[in-house]
């Protein structure tokens, strides 16, 4: 019986930590979206990537002024975050020689051969060679080249966002004193707190991830769900900082929280569901004693 109670307590503590990470991850996502939108991170990365891809200044200037690109830029209110690959291909081919319209693959080849040595020159010539006499296939080849380049750009963007998530997670952990070590200790010692957290988990788990994120659309809603947790700075929590061991434990607890939050809300939502399944299944009963 004692072992079963301890097992349930361990599961409930783990459940509480997962729930805390989930709430903080949602807050972190909101902060990331705000910062990314404010600083136009995706649009700036796309803009700098286009400069590297279209590495001929004259072609790049003509490309930027092309009607297809200008329309998408105006629709985005400045720098677009995304560009259609087919629109890029068509605008790029049209920009090779602004004084001569492109009607045949031979026109593309001739215009590209006039360009100085550059990556974009080689890319267009390779597409024209591959396409044969089909101008539409040239555009599709260039569109595929652009899509492949954007896959790498998206990888860079995701990597940047992971660093941003880590920074936001660390800031949240420090501001809220969301110390994994101290929260785990508080949950272990306080059965009533564990029960409150478990009841909160029961309400959240049946909800779909998308619906949950829509329901927690602002930081105040996340803050209200974090209220039961032993967070925040006080004289009692600051007492940890009076000894070297306490300082190390506090730093370790905050770093664990920051790293956990950076994994993202979907990860913790899935793990929360698994914790609830384990908890609802209960602990395995002891085997009956063998007959004498």
C-alpha positions as CSV (number, residue, x, y, z in Angstrom):
1,X,0.0,0.0,0.0
2,X,2.8,2.4,0.9
3,X,4.6,1.6,-2.3
4,X,1.4,2.2,-4.3
5,X,0.9,5.6,-2.6
6,X,4.5,6.6,-3.3
7,X,4.1,5.5,-7.0
8,X,1.0,7.6,-7.3
9,X,2.8,10.6,-5.7
10,X,5.7,10.2,-8.2
11,X,3.3,10.1,-11.1
12,X,1.4,13.2,-9.8
13,X,4.6,15.2,-9.3
14,X,5.7,14.3,-12.9
15,X,2.2,15.2,-14.1
16,X,2.4,18.6,-12.3
17,X,5.8,19.4,-13.8
18,X,4.6,18.4,-17.3
19,X,1.5,20.7,-16.9
20,X,3.7,23.6,-15.7
21,X,6.0,23.1,-18.7
22,X,3.0,23.0,-21.0
23,X,1.6,26.3,-19.7
24,X,5.0,28.0,-19.9
25,X,5.5,26.6,-23.4
26,X,2.2,28.2,-24.5
27,X,3.3,31.5,-23.0
28,X,6.7,31.1,-24.7
29,X,4.9,30.5,-28.1
30,X,3.0,33.8,-27.7
31,X,6.1,35.7,-26.9
32,X,8.0,34.1,-29.8
33,X,5.2,35.0,-32.3
34,X,5.1,38.6,-31.0
35,X,8.9,39.0,-31.2
36,X,9.0,37.4,-34.7
37,X,6.2,39.6,-35.9
38,X,7.6,42.7,-34.4
39,X,11.1,42.2,-35.8
40,X,9.8,40.6,-39.1
41,X,12.3,37.8,-38.6
42,X,10.8,35.5,-41.3
43,X,10.6,38.4,-43.9
44,X,14.1,39.6,-43.1
45,X,15.5,36.1,-43.5
46,X,13.7,35.7,-46.8
47,X,15.0,39.0,-48.1
48,X,18.6,38.2,-47.2
49,X,18.3,34.8,-48.7
50,X,17.0,36.2,-52.0
51,X,20.1,38.5,-52.2
52,X,22.3,35.4,-51.9
53,X,20.3,33.3,-54.3
54,X,20.0,36.0,-57.0
55,X,23.6,37.0,-56.8
56,X,23.6,39.3,-59.9
57,X,22.7,42.9,-58.8
58,X,21.1,43.9,-62.1
59,X,18.9,40.8,-62.2
60,X,18.0,41.2,-58.5
61,X,16.9,44.8,-59.0
62,X,14.8,43.9,-62.0
63,X,13.4,40.9,-60.2
64,X,12.3,43.1,-57.2
65,X,10.5,45.5,-59.5
66,X,8.7,42.7,-61.4
67,X,4.9,43.0,-61.1
68,X,4.5,39.5,-59.6
69,X,6.9,40.2,-56.8
70,X,5.8,43.8,-56.2
71,X,2.2,42.6,-55.9
72,X,3.1,40.1,-53.2
73,X,5.3,42.7,-51.4
74,X,2.4,45.2,-51.4
75,X,0.0,42.6,-50.2
76,X,2.3,41.9,-47.3
77,X,2.6,45.6,-46.5
78,X,6.4,45.7,-47.1
79,X,8.6,42.7,-46.8
80,X,6.7,39.4,-47.6
81,X,7.4,36.4,-45.4
82,X,6.7,34.0,-48.2
83,X,6.9,34.1,-52.0
84,X,5.2,31.7,-54.4
85,X,7.9,29.5,-56.0
86,X,6.2,29.7,-59.4
87,X,5.9,33.5,-59.2
88,X,9.6,33.7,-58.3
89,X,10.5,31.4,-61.2
90,X,8.5,33.4,-63.7
91,X,9.7,36.8,-62.4
92,X,13.3,35.6,-62.4
93,X,13.3,34.4,-65.9
94,X,11.6,37.6,-67.1
95,X,14.3,39.6,-65.3
96,X,17.3,38.0,-67.1
97,X,17.0,40.6,-69.9
98,X,14.4,43.3,-69.2
99,X,14.7,44.6,-72.8
100,X,13.7,41.4,-74.5
101,X,10.6,39.3,-73.6
102,X,11.1,35.6,-73.1
103,X,9.1,33.5,-75.5
104,X,11.4,30.5,-76.1
105,X,13.9,28.4,-74.1
106,X,16.6,29.7,-76.5
107,X,15.7,33.3,-75.3
108,X,16.4,32.1,-71.7
109,X,19.7,30.5,-72.6
110,X,20.8,33.6,-74.6
111,X,19.9,36.0,-71.8
112,X,21.6,33.8,-69.1
113,X,24.8,33.5,-71.2
114,X,25.1,37.3,-71.3
115,X,25.2,37.5,-67.5
116,X,28.6,37.6,-65.7
117,X,29.8,34.5,-63.8
118,X,27.3,33.9,-60.9
119,X,25.4,31.2,-59.2
120,X,22.1,32.4,-60.7
121,X,23.6,32.3,-64.2
122,X,24.6,28.6,-63.7
123,X,21.2,27.8,-62.2
124,X,19.3,29.2,-65.1
125,X,21.5,27.6,-67.7
126,X,21.2,24.2,-66.0
127,X,17.4,24.5,-65.9
128,X,17.3,25.5,-69.6
129,X,19.5,22.5,-70.5
130,X,17.4,20.1,-68.5
131,X,14.1,21.4,-69.9
132,X,14.9,20.9,-73.6
133,X,12.5,23.1,-75.6
134,X,9.8,23.4,-73.0
135,X,9.7,26.9,-71.5
136,X,7.1,25.8,-68.9
137,X,9.5,23.1,-67.7
138,X,12.2,25.7,-67.3
139,X,10.0,27.7,-65.0
140,X,9.1,24.5,-63.0
141,X,12.8,23.6,-62.8
142,X,13.6,27.1,-61.4
143,X,10.6,26.8,-59.0
144,X,11.9,23.5,-57.7
145,X,15.3,25.1,-57.2
146,X,13.7,27.9,-55.2
147,X,11.7,25.4,-53.1
148,X,14.8,23.5,-52.2
149,X,16.5,26.7,-51.2
150,X,13.5,27.7,-49.1
151,X,13.7,24.3,-47.3
152,X,17.2,25.3,-46.1
153,X,15.9,28.8,-45.2
154,X,13.1,27.3,-43.2
155,X,15.6,25.1,-41.4
156,X,17.6,28.2,-40.4
157,X,14.4,30.0,-39.3
158,X,13.4,27.0,-37.1
159,X,16.9,26.9,-35.6
160,X,16.7,30.7,-34.9
161,X,13.2,30.2,-33.3
162,X,14.6,27.4,-31.1
163,X,17.2,29.8,-29.7
164,X,14.5,32.4,-29.3
165,X,12.3,29.9,-27.4
166,X,15.3,29.0,-25.1
167,X,15.8,32.7,-24.4
168,X,12.1,33.3,-23.8
169,X,11.9,30.2,-21.6
170,X,14.8,31.3,-19.5
171,X,13.3,34.8,-19.1
172,X,9.9,33.3,-18.0
173,X,11.6,30.9,-15.6
174,X,13.6,33.7,-13.9
175,X,10.7,36.2,-13.8
176,X,8.3,33.6,-12.4
177,X,10.8,31.7,-10.4
178,X,9.7,28.6,-12.2
179,X,12.3,26.4,-10.6
180,X,11.8,22.8,-11.5
181,X,13.6,21.6,-8.3
182,X,11.6,23.7,-5.8
183,X,8.3,23.1,-7.7
184,X,8.9,19.3,-7.6
185,X,9.7,19.5,-3.9
186,X,6.6,21.5,-3.2
187,X,4.4,19.0,-5.1
188,X,6.0,16.1,-3.3
189,X,5.3,17.5,0.2
190,X,1.8,18.9,-0.5
191,X,-0.8,16.3,-1.2
192,X,-3.6,18.9,-1.6
193,X,-1.6,20.8,-4.1
194,X,-1.0,17.6,-6.1
195,X,-4.7,16.9,-6.1
196,X,-5.5,20.4,-7.4
197,X,-3.0,20.0,-10.2
198,X,-4.3,16.6,-11.1
199,X,-7.9,17.9,-11.3
200,X,-6.6,20.7,-13.6
201,X,-5.0,18.0,-15.8
202,X,-8.3,16.1,-16.0
203,X,-9.9,19.2,-17.5
204,X,-7.1,19.9,-20.0
205,X,-6.3,16.4,-21.3
206,X,-9.5,15.8,-23.3
207,X,-9.1,19.1,-25.1
208,X,-7.6,19.1,-28.6
209,X,-4.2,20.8,-28.9
210,X,-5.5,23.4,-31.3
211,X,-8.6,24.2,-29.3
212,X,-6.4,24.6,-26.2
213,X,-4.0,27.0,-27.8
214,X,-7.0,29.0,-29.2
215,X,-8.5,29.1,-25.7
216,X,-5.3,30.3,-24.2
217,X,-4.9,33.1,-26.7
218,X,-3.3,35.6,-24.3
219,X,-0.8,35.7,-21.5
220,X,-3.4,36.5,-18.8
221,X,-5.3,33.2,-19.5
222,X,-2.0,31.2,-19.1
223,X,-1.2,33.2,-15.9
224,X,-4.5,32.2,-14.4
225,X,-3.8,28.5,-15.1
226,X,-0.3,28.8,-13.6
227,X,-1.7,30.3,-10.3
228,X,-2.0,27.0,-8.4
229,X,1.7,26.4,-8.9
230,X,4.2,27.5,-6.2
231,X,5.8,30.2,-8.4
232,X,7.1,33.7,-7.7
233,X,9.8,35.2,-5.6
234,X,9.5,35.8,-1.9
235,X,11.7,35.8,1.2
236,X,11.3,32.1,1.6
237,X,12.3,31.4,-2.0
238,X,15.2,33.9,-1.8
239,X,16.5,31.9,1.2
240,X,17.8,29.4,-1.3
241,X,20.3,32.0,-2.5
242,X,22.1,32.4,0.9
243,X,24.3,29.3,0.4
244,X,26.5,28.2,-2.6
245,X,24.6,24.9,-2.8
246,X,21.3,26.8,-2.8
247,X,22.5,29.1,-5.6
248,X,23.6,26.1,-7.7
249,X,20.3,24.3,-7.1
250,X,18.4,27.4,-8.0
251,X,20.3,27.9,-11.3
252,X,20.0,24.2,-12.2
253,X,16.2,24.3,-11.5
254,X,15.7,27.4,-13.7
255,X,17.9,26.0,-16.5
256,X,15.9,22.7,-16.5
257,X,12.7,24.7,-16.8
258,X,14.1,26.8,-19.6
259,X,15.3,23.8,-21.6
260,X,12.0,22.0,-21.0
261,X,9.9,24.9,-22.1
262,X,12.0,25.3,-25.3
263,X,10.7,21.8,-26.4
264,X,7.4,23.4,-27.3
265,X,3.7,23.0,-26.2
266,X,2.9,20.1,-28.6
267,X,5.6,17.9,-27.0
268,X,4.3,18.5,-23.5
269,X,0.6,18.2,-24.5
270,X,1.4,14.7,-25.9
271,X,3.3,13.8,-22.8
272,X,0.6,15.1,-20.5
273,X,-1.9,12.8,-22.3
274,X,0.4,9.8,-21.7
275,X,0.9,10.7,-18.0
276,X,-2.9,10.8,-17.6
277,X,-3.3,7.4,-19.3
278,X,-0.7,5.9,-16.9
279,X,-2.4,7.5,-13.9
280,X,-5.9,6.3,-14.9
281,X,-4.6,2.8,-15.4
282,X,-3.4,2.7,-11.7
283,X,-0.5,0.8,-10.3
284,X,0.0,-2.9,-10.8
285,X,-1.3,-4.8,-7.8
286,X,1.2,-7.0,-5.8
287,X,1.2,-10.7,-6.6
288,X,-0.6,-12.9,-4.2
289,X,1.6,-14.9,-1.8
290,X,2.4,-18.4,-2.9
291,X,0.4,-21.1,-1.0
292,X,2.2,-22.8,1.8
